[in-house]
């Protein structure tokens, strides 16, 4: 056991507040076994700022999974060995070391973990579940501090996808919605491409789905089924989960992608609903050599303020690997307008959607044309209680691909930083996306509908070009003519937020796709 005079260093940015809206139940049992993941890094800081021209050029250099694994074994083995040595001294178990992921998984009692990393752990209840949360900051023994990027797993507070059902009813449509194929057709997204070579990953932080629901939806769309694989195989028990919102989310993601990608492959990566779970699931998908998804669709996240700086850094490392391995990762920008549903008087964007390595998806709603009722134009999705997330990051500088834009100043501090989202498409409940859940048809809304639609469009582009694209944003921002900018509406709450307008906006990004033009732009991305 460590001596009381041991030299310890604070893990910068690791401070956590108590979970918003949750009730304290009590302290964690000191004898409870807890596992955490230590993310390691090199001692020398990165040469480039995330999202800068030099950084993106570095990530664009071709590398294989095998080459990356060789590099990591050479560069991180000593750091992992130091952590394993520390664990042996403290009586902690090393459950696994993954040098490709740059992680060491440790297990010990809550008391041992508190003594080793200074963690204060408590149990909270948020009305739906009890969970463990960490409050305060972490400290790291000096002998491993220079190599410690992040320590994840102490905190299990859940991330979000869509709004709870009782609030989501504020945006109900008047019918059962349009099939995802019908919405795709509105954007000129071709549905006749051979996408049998395509694999798309879905990250599911909860929920379950019924094969019969998927089959019913595909029959309604007159589409051939893709192959669907669960990772782990026990992740879905062929039934629904215990959370209606998560079940609906998974059905939405799966049925949108399946409808647009007949005879392809969809892999659902199930993971714990936490920052640690999401980070690990995306890494697992990026490095999945068996299925090798070319695109990953993620409908989960939370306001940047709920992520510690080390937690964001760990996710950034995973998304940088996705860029290196030419895997395209798309994220929902959130459904709670410019505040992300918070009442602290500030505006907030979602992370990981705000990462400079992410392609983030916002949402629109149709504006009926006079006379025929068709959607001749679209506005920002803002249904009052809910609507598209978007704004200016509090965490990340302006990335190179946005450097030519006239970005608005942050309404929090007047600074100009990374703008969110990058792209958009239909997200409102009217007409909504028709899906089947537990045998029933329903119209769904949300940026978590826009995200799989965009993921499918990217997958179609990859199938057409016969080559993976990887990080999308440079090509998207270089081709503004491939989008129809959204010039009506805003994502304001109580007067605070951002407005649509010509070109890019902090509501709907570059705009909605002109399907053929987006395909042409992505087809023209140079093969590295």
C-alpha positions as CSV (number, residue, x, y, z in Angstrom):
1,X,0.0,0.0,0.0
2,X,1.2,3.5,-0.8
3,X,2.8,5.5,1.9
4,X,1.2,8.7,3.1
5,X,4.2,10.7,1.8
6,X,4.0,9.4,-1.7
7,X,4.4,12.0,-4.4
8,X,1.2,12.4,-6.4
9,X,0.3,14.7,-9.2
10,X,-3.2,16.0,-10.1
11,X,-4.5,14.7,-13.4
12,X,-5.2,18.0,-15.1
13,X,-8.8,18.6,-16.1
14,X,-10.1,15.5,-14.3
15,X,-12.5,17.4,-11.9
16,X,-16.1,16.2,-12.0
17,X,-19.1,17.7,-10.4
18,X,-22.0,15.7,-9.0
19,X,-24.4,14.5,-11.7
20,X,-27.0,17.1,-12.6
21,X,-30.6,16.1,-11.7
22,X,-29.5,13.1,-9.7
23,X,-30.1,12.2,-6.0
24,X,-27.2,11.1,-3.8
25,X,-27.8,7.6,-2.5
26,X,-24.6,7.1,-0.6
27,X,-20.9,6.2,-0.8
28,X,-19.6,3.2,-2.8
29,X,-18.9,0.1,-0.7
30,X,-15.1,0.2,-0.1
31,X,-14.9,-3.5,-0.8
32,X,-16.7,-3.4,-4.1
33,X,-14.5,-4.5,-7.0
34,X,-14.0,-1.8,-9.6
35,X,-12.2,-2.0,-13.0
36,X,-10.8,1.1,-14.7
37,X,-8.9,1.7,-17.9
38,X,-5.7,3.7,-17.9
39,X,-5.1,5.4,-21.2
40,X,-1.4,5.9,-21.8
41,X,0.4,8.5,-24.0
42,X,3.9,9.5,-24.9
43,X,5.7,11.9,-22.6
44,X,6.3,14.5,-25.3
45,X,3.2,16.6,-26.3
46,X,1.7,16.4,-29.8
47,X,3.4,18.7,-32.3
48,X,0.2,19.9,-33.8
49,X,-3.0,21.4,-32.5
50,X,-6.0,19.0,-33.0
51,X,-7.7,19.8,-36.4
52,X,-4.9,22.0,-37.6
53,X,-3.6,21.6,-41.2
54,X,-0.4,19.8,-40.0
55,X,-2.4,17.5,-37.7
56,X,-4.9,16.5,-40.4
57,X,-2.1,16.0,-42.9
58,X,-0.4,13.7,-40.4
59,X,-3.5,11.7,-39.9
60,X,-4.0,11.4,-43.6
61,X,-0.8,9.4,-44.1
62,X,-1.6,5.8,-45.1
63,X,-1.1,3.2,-42.4
64,X,-2.5,-0.3,-41.9
65,X,-3.8,-1.7,-38.6
66,X,-0.8,-4.0,-38.5
67,X,1.6,-1.1,-39.0
68,X,-0.1,0.9,-36.4
69,X,0.0,-2.0,-33.9
70,X,3.8,-2.4,-34.6
71,X,4.3,1.3,-33.9
72,X,2.3,1.2,-30.7
73,X,4.2,-1.8,-29.3
74,X,7.4,0.1,-29.9
75,X,6.2,3.4,-28.5
76,X,4.0,2.5,-25.5
77,X,5.2,-0.8,-24.1
78,X,7.4,0.8,-21.5
79,X,4.5,3.0,-20.2
80,X,2.2,0.0,-20.0
81,X,4.9,-1.9,-18.1
82,X,5.3,1.0,-15.6
83,X,1.5,0.9,-14.9
84,X,1.6,-2.9,-14.5
85,X,4.5,-2.5,-12.0
86,X,2.5,0.0,-10.1
87,X,-0.5,-2.3,-10.0
88,X,1.7,-5.1,-8.6
89,X,2.9,-2.8,-5.8
90,X,-0.7,-1.8,-4.9
91,X,-2.2,-5.3,-5.1
92,X,-4.3,-4.4,-8.1
93,X,-5.0,-6.9,-10.9
94,X,-4.1,-6.2,-14.5
95,X,-7.1,-7.5,-16.4
96,X,-5.6,-6.7,-19.8
97,X,-3.1,-4.6,-21.8
98,X,-3.9,-3.4,-25.3
99,X,-1.0,-1.5,-26.7
100,X,-2.9,-0.8,-29.9
101,X,-5.6,1.0,-27.9
102,X,-2.9,2.3,-25.6
103,X,-4.8,1.0,-22.5
104,X,-4.2,-1.0,-19.4
105,X,-7.2,-2.3,-17.5
106,X,-6.9,-2.5,-13.8
107,X,-9.1,-4.0,-11.1
108,X,-9.2,-3.6,-7.3
109,X,-11.4,-2.6,-4.5
110,X,-12.9,0.8,-4.3
111,X,-10.6,1.5,-1.3
112,X,-7.5,0.5,-3.3
113,X,-8.6,2.6,-6.2
114,X,-9.2,5.6,-4.0
115,X,-5.8,5.2,-2.4
116,X,-4.1,4.8,-5.8
117,X,-5.9,7.5,-7.8
118,X,-7.6,9.7,-5.3
119,X,-11.0,8.9,-6.5
120,X,-14.1,9.9,-4.5
121,X,-16.9,7.5,-5.6
122,X,-20.6,7.8,-4.8
123,X,-23.9,6.2,-5.8
124,X,-26.6,8.4,-7.4
125,X,-30.1,7.8,-8.7
126,X,-31.5,9.8,-11.7
127,X,-35.1,8.4,-11.7
128,X,-34.4,5.7,-14.2
129,X,-31.3,3.9,-12.8
130,X,-28.7,3.9,-10.0
131,X,-25.2,4.5,-11.1
132,X,-21.7,5.1,-9.7
133,X,-20.2,8.6,-10.2
134,X,-16.9,10.2,-9.4
135,X,-16.8,13.6,-7.9
136,X,-13.7,15.9,-7.5
137,X,-10.4,15.3,-9.3
138,X,-8.0,12.4,-9.7
139,X,-4.3,12.3,-8.7
140,X,-1.8,10.0,-10.2
141,X,1.4,8.5,-8.6
142,X,4.4,10.4,-9.9
143,X,6.0,7.2,-11.4
144,X,3.2,6.9,-14.1
145,X,1.9,10.5,-14.3
146,X,3.9,11.5,-17.4
147,X,2.4,8.6,-19.4
148,X,-1.2,8.9,-18.1
149,X,-3.6,10.4,-20.6
150,X,-6.9,9.5,-18.9
151,X,-8.4,7.1,-16.4
152,X,-11.9,6.0,-17.4
153,X,-14.4,3.6,-15.7
154,X,-14.8,5.2,-12.3
155,X,-17.8,7.2,-13.5
156,X,-20.8,5.5,-15.0
157,X,-23.2,8.4,-15.4
158,X,-25.2,7.8,-18.6
159,X,-24.8,9.6,-21.9
160,X,-27.8,10.7,-23.9
161,X,-29.4,10.0,-27.2
162,X,-32.9,11.4,-27.7
163,X,-35.1,13.2,-25.3
164,X,-37.2,11.2,-22.8
165,X,-40.5,10.1,-24.3
166,X,-42.7,12.4,-22.2
167,X,-40.8,15.4,-23.6
168,X,-40.4,14.1,-27.1
169,X,-44.2,14.1,-27.5
170,X,-44.0,17.9,-27.9
171,X,-42.8,17.2,-31.5
172,X,-45.4,14.7,-32.7
173,X,-46.3,14.5,-36.3
174,X,-49.8,14.1,-37.8
175,X,-49.2,10.7,-39.4
176,X,-47.0,7.7,-39.2
177,X,-44.1,9.3,-41.0
178,X,-42.2,8.5,-44.2
179,X,-40.0,5.4,-44.7
180,X,-36.3,6.2,-44.6
181,X,-36.1,5.4,-48.3
182,X,-38.7,8.0,-49.0
183,X,-36.7,10.6,-47.1
184,X,-33.5,9.6,-48.8
185,X,-35.2,10.0,-52.2
186,X,-36.1,13.6,-51.3
187,X,-32.4,14.4,-51.2
188,X,-31.7,12.6,-54.4
189,X,-29.8,9.8,-52.6
190,X,-29.7,6.9,-55.1
191,X,-31.1,3.6,-53.8
192,X,-30.0,1.4,-56.7
193,X,-26.3,1.2,-56.0
194,X,-24.7,-2.2,-55.2
195,X,-23.7,-1.8,-51.6
196,X,-23.0,-5.5,-50.9
197,X,-19.4,-4.7,-50.2
198,X,-20.3,-2.2,-47.4
199,X,-20.1,-2.6,-43.7
200,X,-21.5,0.0,-41.3
201,X,-21.1,0.0,-37.6
202,X,-23.7,1.2,-35.1
203,X,-22.8,2.0,-31.5
204,X,-25.6,1.0,-29.1
205,X,-25.3,2.1,-25.5
206,X,-28.4,0.2,-24.5
207,X,-31.6,-1.1,-25.9
208,X,-32.4,-4.1,-27.9
209,X,-34.2,-4.9,-31.2
210,X,-36.5,-7.5,-32.7
211,X,-35.6,-9.2,-35.9
212,X,-39.3,-9.2,-36.8
213,X,-39.4,-5.4,-36.5
214,X,-36.5,-5.1,-38.9
215,X,-38.1,-7.5,-41.3
216,X,-41.4,-5.7,-41.2
217,X,-39.8,-2.4,-41.9
218,X,-37.8,-3.7,-44.8
219,X,-41.0,-5.3,-46.3
220,X,-42.6,-1.9,-46.0
221,X,-39.7,-0.3,-47.9
222,X,-39.5,-3.2,-50.4
223,X,-35.9,-3.6,-49.6
224,X,-33.6,-6.7,-49.4
225,X,-32.2,-7.3,-45.9
226,X,-28.6,-6.7,-45.0
227,X,-26.6,-9.1,-42.7
228,X,-26.8,-7.8,-39.1
229,X,-24.2,-8.9,-36.6
230,X,-24.2,-8.2,-32.9
231,X,-20.9,-7.5,-31.0
232,X,-20.7,-9.1,-28.6
233,X,-23.0,-11.7,-29.9
234,X,-25.0,-11.7,-26.6
235,X,-25.5,-7.9,-26.8
236,X,-29.0,-8.3,-28.1
237,X,-31.2,-11.2,-26.9
238,X,-33.5,-11.0,-29.9
239,X,-35.8,-8.9,-27.7
240,X,-36.3,-5.4,-26.5
241,X,-34.3,-3.9,-23.7
242,X,-35.4,-2.3,-20.5
243,X,-35.3,1.3,-21.8
244,X,-38.0,2.5,-24.3
245,X,-35.9,5.4,-25.5
246,X,-32.8,3.2,-26.2
247,X,-35.0,0.5,-27.9
248,X,-36.4,3.2,-30.2
249,X,-33.0,4.6,-30.8
250,X,-31.5,1.3,-31.9
251,X,-34.5,0.5,-34.1
252,X,-34.2,3.9,-35.8
253,X,-30.4,3.6,-36.4
254,X,-30.8,0.0,-37.7
255,X,-33.8,0.5,-39.9
256,X,-32.6,3.7,-41.5
257,X,-29.3,2.0,-42.4
258,X,-30.8,-1.3,-43.4
259,X,-33.4,0.4,-45.7
260,X,-30.7,2.3,-47.6
261,X,-28.0,-0.4,-47.7
262,X,-29.7,-3.6,-49.0
263,X,-27.4,-6.7,-49.0
264,X,-24.7,-4.9,-47.1
265,X,-23.6,-5.7,-43.5
266,X,-24.5,-3.8,-40.3
267,X,-22.6,-4.5,-37.1
268,X,-24.1,-3.4,-33.8
269,X,-21.5,-2.7,-31.1
270,X,-23.2,-2.9,-27.7
271,X,-21.5,-1.2,-24.8
272,X,-22.1,0.3,-21.4
273,X,-23.9,3.6,-21.4
274,X,-21.0,5.8,-20.2
275,X,-18.1,7.8,-21.5
276,X,-15.8,4.9,-21.0
277,X,-18.3,2.5,-22.8
278,X,-18.6,4.8,-25.8
279,X,-14.9,5.3,-26.1
280,X,-14.2,1.6,-26.0
281,X,-17.0,0.8,-28.4
282,X,-15.7,3.1,-31.1
283,X,-12.2,1.8,-30.7
284,X,-13.5,-1.7,-31.0
285,X,-15.3,-0.9,-34.2
286,X,-12.4,1.0,-35.7
287,X,-10.0,-1.9,-35.1
288,X,-12.5,-4.7,-35.9
289,X,-10.5,-6.7,-38.5
290,X,-13.2,-9.4,-38.8
291,X,-16.0,-7.0,-40.0
292,X,-13.9,-3.9,-40.8
293,X,-16.7,-1.3,-40.9
294,X,-15.9,1.6,-43.3
295,X,-18.4,3.9,-41.6
296,X,-19.6,4.2,-38.0
297,X,-22.8,5.9,-36.9
298,X,-23.1,7.2,-33.4
299,X,-26.3,8.7,-32.0
300,X,-25.1,9.1,-28.4
301,X,-23.2,11.9,-26.6
302,X,-23.6,14.7,-24.1
303,X,-22.8,18.3,-23.5
304,X,-19.0,19.0,-23.6
305,X,-19.1,20.2,-19.9
306,X,-20.0,16.6,-18.9
307,X,-16.7,15.3,-20.3
308,X,-13.5,15.8,-18.4
309,X,-10.5,17.0,-20.5
310,X,-8.8,13.6,-20.1
311,X,-12.0,11.9,-21.1
312,X,-12.2,14.0,-24.3
313,X,-8.5,13.4,-24.9
314,X,-9.1,9.6,-24.8
315,X,-11.9,9.9,-27.3
316,X,-9.8,12.2,-29.5
317,X,-7.1,9.5,-29.6
318,X,-9.7,6.9,-30.8
319,X,-11.1,9.2,-33.4
320,X,-7.6,10.1,-34.6
321,X,-7.0,6.4,-35.2
322,X,-10.3,6.2,-37.1
323,X,-8.9,9.0,-39.4
324,X,-5.6,7.1,-39.8
325,X,-7.4,3.9,-40.8
326,X,-9.8,5.7,-43.1
327,X,-12.9,4.9,-41.1
328,X,-15.6,7.6,-41.3
329,X,-17.3,8.4,-38.0
330,X,-20.5,10.4,-37.8
331,X,-22.2,11.7,-34.7
332,X,-25.6,13.3,-33.8
333,X,-25.4,16.9,-32.7
334,X,-28.1,16.4,-30.1
335,X,-31.8,17.2,-29.8
336,X,-32.0,19.9,-27.1
337,X,-31.3,23.0,-29.1
338,X,-28.4,25.4,-28.4
339,X,-28.4,24.8,-24.6
340,X,-28.3,21.0,-24.8
341,X,-31.2,21.1,-22.4
342,X,-29.1,22.7,-19.6
343,X,-30.3,25.7,-17.5
344,X,-27.0,27.2,-16.4
345,X,-27.4,30.2,-18.6
346,X,-24.8,29.1,-21.2
347,X,-24.9,27.4,-24.6
348,X,-23.5,23.9,-25.0
349,X,-22.7,21.7,-27.9
350,X,-22.4,17.9,-27.7
351,X,-19.2,15.9,-27.6
352,X,-18.0,13.8,-29.5
353,X,-19.9,15.7,-32.2
354,X,-17.7,18.7,-31.5
355,X,-14.5,16.9,-32.0
356,X,-12.4,18.2,-34.9
357,X,-12.2,14.6,-36.0
358,X,-16.0,14.0,-36.1
359,X,-18.6,14.7,-38.8
360,X,-21.5,16.0,-36.8
361,X,-25.1,15.9,-38.1
362,X,-27.8,18.5,-37.3
363,X,-31.5,18.5,-38.2
364,X,-34.1,20.3,-40.3
365,X,-37.8,20.5,-40.6
366,X,-39.8,20.9,-43.9
367,X,-41.5,24.1,-44.9
368,X,-44.5,23.2,-47.0
369,X,-44.8,24.9,-50.3
370,X,-48.0,26.7,-51.1
371,X,-50.5,24.7,-53.1
372,X,-49.3,21.2,-53.2
373,X,-48.0,20.6,-49.6
374,X,-44.7,19.2,-50.7
375,X,-41.5,20.2,-49.0
376,X,-40.1,22.9,-51.2
377,X,-37.8,24.2,-48.5
378,X,-36.5,23.3,-45.1
379,X,-35.8,25.3,-42.0
380,X,-33.9,24.6,-38.8
381,X,-35.6,21.9,-36.7
382,X,-36.9,23.7,-33.7
383,X,-40.1,22.4,-32.1
384,X,-39.9,24.6,-29.1
385,X,-39.1,22.0,-26.5
386,X,-36.6,20.1,-28.7
387,X,-34.7,20.7,-31.8
388,X,-31.2,20.5,-33.4
389,X,-28.1,21.0,-31.3
390,X,-25.4,23.3,-32.6
391,X,-23.2,26.1,-31.8
392,X,-19.6,26.9,-30.9
393,X,-17.4,24.5,-29.0
394,X,-16.0,25.5,-25.6
395,X,-13.2,23.0,-26.0
396,X,-11.7,22.9,-29.5
397,X,-10.1,25.5,-31.7
398,X,-11.2,26.2,-35.2
399,X,-10.2,23.3,-37.4
400,X,-8.4,23.9,-40.7
401,X,-11.5,22.9,-42.8
402,X,-13.5,25.7,-41.1
403,X,-10.8,28.3,-41.3
404,X,-12.3,29.9,-44.4
405,X,-15.7,30.4,-42.8
406,X,-17.1,33.4,-41.1
407,X,-18.0,31.6,-37.8
408,X,-20.1,33.3,-35.2
409,X,-18.6,34.2,-31.9
410,X,-19.4,32.0,-28.9
411,X,-22.3,33.5,-26.9
412,X,-20.5,32.2,-23.8
413,X,-17.3,34.1,-24.0
414,X,-17.1,35.8,-27.5
415,X,-14.4,33.5,-28.8
416,X,-14.4,31.8,-32.1
417,X,-13.8,28.0,-32.0
418,X,-14.9,24.8,-33.7
419,X,-18.5,25.2,-35.1
420,X,-21.1,22.4,-34.9
421,X,-22.7,20.7,-36.8
422,X,-21.0,20.0,-40.1
423,X,-24.1,18.7,-42.1
424,X,-27.8,18.2,-41.7
425,X,-30.9,16.6,-43.0
426,X,-34.5,15.9,-42.0
427,X,-35.0,15.4,-38.2
428,X,-38.5,16.7,-37.4
429,X,-41.3,14.4,-36.4
430,X,-43.5,15.8,-39.2
431,X,-43.3,14.0,-41.4
432,X,-40.8,11.9,-39.3
433,X,-39.0,8.6,-40.0
434,X,-41.4,5.7,-40.0
435,X,-40.0,2.7,-38.1
436,X,-41.3,-0.4,-36.4
437,X,-40.9,-1.0,-32.7
438,X,-42.4,-4.0,-31.1
439,X,-44.6,-4.5,-34.1
440,X,-46.0,-1.0,-34.1
441,X,-45.4,1.7,-36.6
442,X,-44.3,5.1,-35.3
443,X,-42.8,8.4,-36.6
444,X,-39.4,9.2,-35.1
445,X,-37.5,12.5,-35.0
446,X,-34.1,13.6,-34.0
447,X,-30.5,14.2,-35.2
448,X,-30.1,10.6,-34.3
449,X,-32.2,10.0,-37.5
450,X,-30.2,12.4,-39.6
451,X,-27.0,10.7,-38.5
452,X,-27.6,7.1,-39.9
453,X,-29.1,8.7,-43.1
454,X,-25.8,10.6,-43.6
455,X,-23.9,7.4,-42.7
456,X,-25.7,5.5,-45.4
457,X,-25.0,8.3,-47.9
458,X,-21.3,8.0,-47.1
459,X,-21.5,4.2,-47.4
460,X,-23.1,4.5,-50.8
461,X,-20.2,6.8,-51.9
462,X,-17.6,4.3,-50.7
463,X,-19.3,1.5,-52.6
464,X,-19.4,3.7,-55.7
465,X,-15.7,4.6,-55.5
466,X,-14.6,1.2,-54.4
467,X,-12.3,2.8,-51.8
468,X,-12.6,3.9,-48.2
469,X,-12.7,7.7,-47.6
470,X,-12.0,8.1,-44.0
471,X,-12.3,11.5,-42.5
472,X,-14.9,13.4,-44.5
473,X,-14.8,17.0,-43.4
474,X,-12.1,18.4,-45.7
475,X,-14.0,17.1,-48.8
476,X,-17.4,18.3,-47.5
477,X,-16.2,21.8,-46.7
478,X,-14.4,22.1,-50.0
479,X,-17.7,21.4,-51.9
480,X,-20.4,23.8,-50.5
481,X,-22.2,23.5,-53.8
482,X,-23.0,19.9,-52.9
483,X,-25.4,21.2,-50.2
484,X,-28.6,23.2,-50.0
485,X,-28.0,25.7,-47.3
486,X,-30.7,26.2,-44.7
487,X,-31.6,29.9,-44.4
488,X,-34.7,29.8,-42.2
489,X,-35.0,29.3,-38.5
490,X,-32.8,29.1,-35.4
491,X,-32.0,26.8,-32.5
492,X,-32.5,29.4,-29.8
493,X,-33.8,28.8,-26.3
494,X,-35.1,31.9,-24.5
495,X,-33.6,34.1,-27.1
496,X,-30.1,32.5,-26.8
497,X,-28.7,30.5,-29.6
498,X,-27.9,30.7,-33.3
499,X,-29.6,31.6,-36.5
500,X,-29.7,30.0,-40.0
501,X,-28.4,32.0,-42.9
502,X,-26.6,31.8,-46.2
503,X,-23.8,29.3,-46.2
504,X,-22.7,27.4,-43.0
505,X,-24.7,28.0,-39.8
506,X,-24.4,26.8,-36.2
507,X,-27.7,25.1,-36.6
508,X,-27.4,23.0,-39.8
509,X,-23.8,23.3,-40.8
510,X,-23.3,23.3,-44.5
511,X,-26.9,22.3,-45.1
512,X,-28.7,19.3,-46.5
513,X,-27.3,17.1,-49.2
514,X,-27.8,17.2,-52.9
515,X,-27.4,13.5,-53.1
516,X,-25.7,13.2,-56.5
517,X,-23.4,16.2,-55.8
518,X,-22.3,14.8,-52.5
519,X,-21.5,11.4,-54.1
520,X,-19.5,13.2,-56.8
521,X,-17.6,15.2,-54.2
522,X,-16.7,12.1,-52.2
523,X,-15.8,10.1,-55.2
524,X,-13.3,12.8,-56.1
525,X,-11.4,12.5,-52.8
526,X,-7.9,11.5,-53.7
527,X,-6.9,7.9,-53.0
528,X,-3.9,8.1,-50.6
